[in-house]
Amino acid sequence: MDIRPKVLAYYFPDWHEDARNAAWHGEGWTEWRLLEAVRPRFAGHRQPRVPLGGFQDEADPAVAAEQIELAVRHGIDGFLVDYYWYDDGPYLQRALDEGLLGAPNSSDIEFALMWANHELVDIFPYRRPGDDHATRLKDGAIDRAAFEAMVEHIIGAYFTRPNYLTVDGAPWFSLYEIGNFIAGMGGLDGARDALAWFRERTIAAGFPGLHLDAVVWGFGVLPTAVGVDDPAALTADLGFDSATSYVWIHHADVTQHDFPVGDAVRLRDEAFADYERFAASLPVPFHPNVTVGWDASPRTAQDIEFVPGRYPYTPVWDQTPAQFEAALTMARDFVERHPTPYPVVTVNAWNEWTEGSSLLPDTHNGAAMLEAVLRIFGPRSS
């Protein structure tokens, strides 16, 4: 590699106690409860998946410090933290505010926000395979006032951190659901104006600009997900600076895959075919994603038959470490074929345990996934 890409792992922050979760699901609830309850749903099903470090409280700075050290040692440059903000403010913020940013070695790793602006539905667990009538907890399409409150908080609390990820000095900010954002802003004109205002506020805070990153994908995965039909036109019209992917399943029609066990190589190849199309058609650089695996069965009601249906009743794609390493090699080669001034590879995910996609060591693979990252990309670039 002439220029080593930054390797950025998505970080899912639902492994600590949160006031909203307590109100919705009971005092002390975290998604660890789902992992505690999960059982194999078919012959050979690799569940439960148990973290080698146990069910830890990620809001504990000591726990976060261990994870930061592990990431740094294995060539992870930064975390793209799934960030939640609804009409009445933040959700699941303690993992970042108290854990990752409170750790004594916090400055050893970069971080940026990926605004997970999807609707929050009750999949903890989901009890209706085959339909999309999950209880909606929060609407992801927030209005302009809530968006402005979020932006002011983000600029002051996060962009000003010395280890916040920047591109030529401009803070990186990813937007997960462009369609939801447009809906919340009242249409395309409102969305364009809101993002221009975001950029202006960032510049007013002393930065040279704002690096807006669009998460582009087609088929919706969450029950109420809003995909993007024309990512090329929207990324140009809304002023994005780059585009990424979140997870391979976003690039597949899951109804066309075998159930309950899907072909992980086929899923990978469908995603990378999409990446080639994006690289050819988007007006901005596209950064490829590598996904550890997919198994959302912990979010299904364990007393209900596991049958094909809406998320999370989807096929299971369970990669071996060797298959994951091959995918990392494909991402490295993609970056070399499509050079950009700021090469990035994203990985899903650092800790998506309830979706079967975690770089963190488990009792089955140990640290094999992290070791593969280090072998393919080498030590961190900084």
C-alpha positions, 0 to 999 in steps of 0.5 A, spaced: 500 500 500 502 506 498 498 510 503 495 506 508 488 507 509 485 509 516 481 503 519 475 505 522 470 501 526 463 502 528 462 502 535 455 500 538 453 503 545 448 499 548 452 495 553 451 500 559 445 502 563 441 508 560 435 512 563 431 511 557 432 503 556 430 503 564 423 506 562 422 502 556 425 495 558 426 495 566 431 498 571 438 496 569 436 493 562 442 493 557 442 489 551 447 484 555 440 481 557 438 479 550 445 475 549 444 472 556 437 469 553 439 467 546 439 460 544 441 456 538 435 456 533 437 451 528 443 445 528 450 448 528 447 455 530 453 459 534 449 462 539 450 464 544 456 468 542 460 470 549 465 476 549 472 473 552 472 479 557 465 478 559 459 482 560 462 489 561 459 496 563 462 500 557 461 506 561 466 504 566 472 508 564 477 502 566 473 498 561 473 503 555 481 503 557 482 496 555 478 496 549 482 502 546 488 499 548 486 493 544 484 497 538 490 501 538 494 494 538 491 491 533 491 497 528 484 500 529 485 508 528 478 510 530 471 509 532 465 511 528 460 511 534 453 510 533 450 517 535 443 517 537 439 524 538 431 524 538 426 530 538 428 530 546 435 529 546 441 524 546 440 517 547 446 512 549 451 517 550 454 515 557 458 510 553 462 515 549 461 521 554 463 517 560 467 511 557 471 512 551 472 520 553 473 518 560 478 513 559 485 515 561 488 513 554 482 516 550 487 520 546 490 514 544 485 513 539 481 517 534 473 518 534 467 521 530 460 520 530 455 516 525 448 519 527 444 513 527 438 517 525 433 511 524 427 510 528 427 506 534 423 500 534 422 495 540 426 489 537 428 488 545 426 482 543 422 483 537 416 478 537 412 478 530 416 475 525 413 476 518 411 483 519 413 490 521 408 492 526 414 493 532 412 498 537 416 505 535 419 508 541 422 514 537 421 517 531 428 518 527 426 524 523 427 529 527 425 537 526 430 543 524 429 545 532 432 538 534 437 538 529 440 545 531 440 543 538 444 536 536 449 540 532 450 545 537 452 540 542 456 536 537 460 542 536 461 544 543 462 537 546 466 533 541 468 537 535 473 540 540 476 534 542 483 534 540 482 526 538 476 528 534 477 525 527 478 530 521 479 531 514 484 537 513 482 540 519 474 539 518 471 534 523 468 528 520 460 527 521 457 521 518 449 521 516 446 514 516 439 515 513 439 520 508 431 519 507 429 520 514 433 526 514 430 529 508 423 527 511 425 531 518 427 537 514 421 537 510 424 536 504 430 536 500 430 544 500 430 544 508 435 538 508 440 542 504 439 548 508 440 545 514 446 541 512 449 548 509 447 551 516 451 545 520 457 547 515 457 554 517 456 553 525 462 549 524 466 554 521 464 559 526 467 555 531 474 555 528 474 549 523 476 550 516 470 546 514 465 540 515 467 533 512 460 530 511 460 523 510 453 519 507 452 512 509 449 509 502 445 503 501 439 500 498 434 495 501 432 497 508 434 492 514 430 495 520 423 495 520 422 502 518 428 504 515 429 509 509 433 507 503 436 512 498 434 510 491 439 515 488 445 516 492 449 520 486 444 525 486 443 526 493 450 526 495 451 532 490 445 536 492 446 535 499 453 537 499 457 531 502 464 530 501 464 522 502 460 516 502 461 509 506 457 503 507 455 501 514 454 493 513 454 488 508 446 486 509 444 493 506 447 491 499 443 485 499 435 483 498 435 478 504 429 474 501 433 472 495 438 468 500 438 462 503 434 461 510 436 460 516 444 460 514 446 464 508 452 464 504 457 469 507 461 469 501 455 471 496 453 476 501 460 479 501 461 479 493 454 483 493 456 488 497 463 489 493 459 489 487 455 495 490 462 498 492 464 498 485 458 501 482 458 507 487 466 508 486 464 509 479 457 513 480 458 517 486 461 524 485 465 523 492 470 518 494 467 512 496 470 508 502 469 500 503 466 497 509 468 490 511 463 486 516 465 481 521 458 477 520 451 478 521 446 474 526 440 478 529 437 472 532 439 475 539 434 480 538 428 475 536 423 473 541 426 466 543 420 463 545 417 464 538 419 460 532 425 462 528 422 463 521 424 468 515 421 475 516 422 482 517 428 484 521 431 481 525 428 474 522 433 474 517 438 469 515 445 468 519 451 469 515 457 467 520 464 468 517 470 464 519 476 468 521 479 466 514 473 469 510 474 475 514 481 476 512 480 475 505 474 480 505 479 485 508 484 484 503 479 485 498 477 492 501 485 493 501 485 492 494 479 496 493 482 502 496 488 501 491 484 501 485 480 507 487 485 512 490 483 518 494 486 523 498 483 520 504 483 513 504 478 509 509 476 502 510 470 501 515 469 495 519 462 493 522 463 493 528 467 493 534 461 491 538 455 489 535 454 483 539 446 482 538 447 483 530 453 477 530 458 482 528 464 484 533 471 485 532 472 484 540 475 477 542 469 472 543 470 465 546 469 461 540 474 465 535 479 469 541 482 475 538 482 472 531 478 478 527 483 483 530 489 479 528 486 479 521 486 487 521 493 487 523 496 482 518 492 486 512 493 493 514 499 493 519 500 498 525 496 504 525 498 510 520 499 515 526 
